[in-house]
Amino acid sequence: MFFFSDDDDDESMLPGEEEDDLGNLIIVDNLLLVAPEKFEKLSSAVRKIFGRFGVLKEDMFKDIFFMPVDSNTGQTLGYCFIEYDTPQEAELAKQNGNGLIMGKDGRYKFSGDENLQKWLTDDKGRDQFLIRAGFDLEISWNDPIQLRPEVVHHLHERIEGYARTRWSPLGTYLATVNKQGVTLWGGATTFKCLAHCAHPEVLPLLVKLIAFSAAEKYLVTYSCHEPVTPLDEYSVVLNVFNVRTGKLKKSFKGSAKDFGICGDEDISSVPWPLIKVSLVKIPGKEELRQKSLFNVSNCKMYWESNGDYLAINVERYSKTKKTSYSGLELFRMKERDIPVEALELENENKNKKIYMFAWEPKGRRFAVLHGDNVRPDISFYSMVNTFNQGIVTKLSNLTGRRANALCWSPAGRFIVLPELSGSSGQLEFYDVDDIQTRTMTGHYMLTNIEWDSTGRYVATSVTAVDAIENGFNIWTFYGKLLYYMPMDDLSQVLLVVKQSSQMQLTFDHNRHTLTISTNLDRRLRNMGVFADPLKFSWRPRPPLLLSAEKEEEIKKNLKKYSKKYKEQDRDGSKYYNAQEHRRRNVLTGRMEQMGFEMEVAAEGRESPKAYVKRRRSE
């Protein structure tokens, strides 16, 4: 895992056009980046070239012709705004000027009709998701009214050769890894190729990892080349690309030893007499808090999403050193002197292990899975009591569950307790506010589960090689099944993979990937069976721009704001019910017709067609 941060002073993302009535305005992208002394020369050249397609409005230096520059260096940012007298002239410029080359490095590209965030303004407030099944890649709307997905874009992998896919953090781009590198897709209404990040140093399909920066300005590709001979060393290639242009900015190459060193011994199996946990402020390296832990076998750290709390799951050896037990160290980061509170399991669970820990997103509560590994218990705690005092309080305890994962809703309050990779695929939808189970259901042979960004819907999918039927279910946040989508093509691909004897399959349920070893036969390679034969992924949403006060105001007046969407749901339900009624009437009519014809054939009477023909002749 690696992370890459954004430089706020570097070039910013192009937001695109946000108003539909600016038809006479175009945005010219991919211009040269020039110093302040060459600004006038570049602007004159741009005005001269695009003045051939129409009449530019007057006063262009102030309002109409605008070329942004970096506030610190004065260098241009690579794009400008041009406004014509009429929308027809702007359209002519887009049709005839797209792809014009300026000098050796400059290339004009028009994006005046593109707003890459336009999908967020869907009138129905729907979310999108990606399905990669077998050779096909689809991006669809989740339509809870029509109870089926609405396909936005479809791509056949056998033609394009895609092996892996990943959304950018804010959902603006979809990255696909192929033989030539990484391709970035996006668009206002459908998906098209926006940029291609070539990775020339690697052989086909050896790009191991890709990662976006938090603000989607940069893309990092990682590849590790295996040695050809025993004397060779592992070599690593890290390339950093500009997402907007697809150009390579920096490249790091070298031996794997230059990038990281790891000991051969498993340190988690060695008892540590003393461990010191230090919280350090960056930059400045100021130590804010220190905590000493004794007789530690292993420990894991969990940050709360807002950074208000830090939890450390400490696993300690017993006095005999033969068994171990768990406890929690809870740091209150926003309080004075960062107080630490130790939490141990109660009564008979005191000497049991904590297998999983999960904070409620943007909340003060957390869940722990502990006890028996087959039928564990699940406990819920809050960092404050009922009087809003900073005291850890136990909320509820669920005993003997079949769950092996903790899946909080991104909006908090609701949590799904699934049994992943089990035969029953049990699902428990639990409401932590009301301390009760909303729904107890299941998805047979369940392997993956994922909430959408809004916390309204949950997707469960089956992506196992030995599964009887692969596909996915869409549920509401309280556990109502909306619809099921089987993936027949995927089952055929997995069957071929399973029957091949010249390969090894390794399915990682945590990473949701199916790894196929490099000794694939040529037949499977030609079919395009690579990693991730089935993948379901919700499209991420950017964080809300509303203040905390505005969010509280909306919650208080939720009935007022939700009236519009209730009317849309009601109209959609009426339309869907009418469609379903007509479909059932057609099916009923066909069944009645088939029954009548069978009865006629059995009794030897004339058919309806023969009867009509005889009556017409008479």
Number of C-alpha atoms within 10 A of each C-alpha: 5 9 9 14 12 14 12 9 10 12 17 15 12 15 11 17 21 14 9 7 9 15 18 17 22 24 23 23 22 20 21 19 17 17 14 14 10 12 16 11 11 18 15 10 12 18 14 11 13 19 15 12 19 18 14 21 14 13 9 14 10 8 12 17 21 16 19 15 20 15 10 8 10 14 19 22 21 19 20 20 17 23 24 24 14 16 17 14 21 25 20 13 20 21 12 11 18 16 14 12 14 15 8 7 10 16 16 20 18 18 19 22 20 19 19 22 21 15 20 16 9 10 9 13 11 14 21 22 20 23 20 25 24 25 23 18 18 17 24 19 20 20 17 19 19 17 15 16 19 14 15 15 15 16 15 15 19 14 10 13 20 26 20 22 23 18 21 21 18 16 20 24 25 22 25 20 24 21 18 19 20 25 21 25 18 20 19 17 14 14 18 14 13 16 18 20 24 19 23 10 16 18 13 13 18 19 25 12 15 22 21 26 17 15 17 21 20 23 25 23 22 19 21 19 18 12 11 9 7 6 6 10 15 13 17 19 19 20 20 22 23 18 22 20 16 19 15 17 11 11 12 11 15 14 15 15 12 10 11 7 8 7 6 6 8 8 11 12 9 11 15 16 10 11 13 10 12 12 16 13 11 8 6 7 9 10 11 12 16 13 12 9 16 14 17 21 21 18 16 12 13 15 14 19 13 10 12 15 21 17 22 18 22 21 21 23 18 14 9 7 11 7 12 17 20 24 20 20 17 21 21 18 18 11 11 7 10 16 12 17 14 12 13 15 19 9 7 8 16 13 18 20 23 25 16 15 21 19 25 22 17 14 17 17 22 21 23 21 24 22 22 16 17 11 14 20 20 23 18 19 19 20 19 15 14 9 7 9 10 13 13 17 15 15 16 13 13 13 13 13 19 21 23 20 18 20 19 23 22 17 17 18 18 22 24 26 21 27 26 25 17 16 12 15 20 20 23 21 23 22 18 20 10 10 13 12 17 17 16 15 16 16 20 21 23 27 23 22 22 19 24 21 18 13 18 16 23 23 20 24 24 27 31 22 20 12 17 10 17 25 23 23 18 24 19 16 22 20 21 16 16 16 15 17 13 14 19 13 13 21 24 12 20 20 13 13 19 14 9 13 9 11 14 14 12 10 16 11 14 9 9 17 18 20 15 17 13 11 10 17 12 9 11 14 12 10 14 20 23 22 19 21 24 26 23 24 19 23 23 19 19 13 8 8 8 9 9 10 9 11 13 12 11 14 12 11 11 11 11 10 12 12 11 11 13 12 11 15 16 12 13 15 16 13 14 15 14 12 13 12 12 12 12 12 12 12 12 12 12 12 12 12 13 12 12 14 16 13 13 14 12 9 9 9 12 13 15 13 9 11 11 12 11 11 9 8 6 6
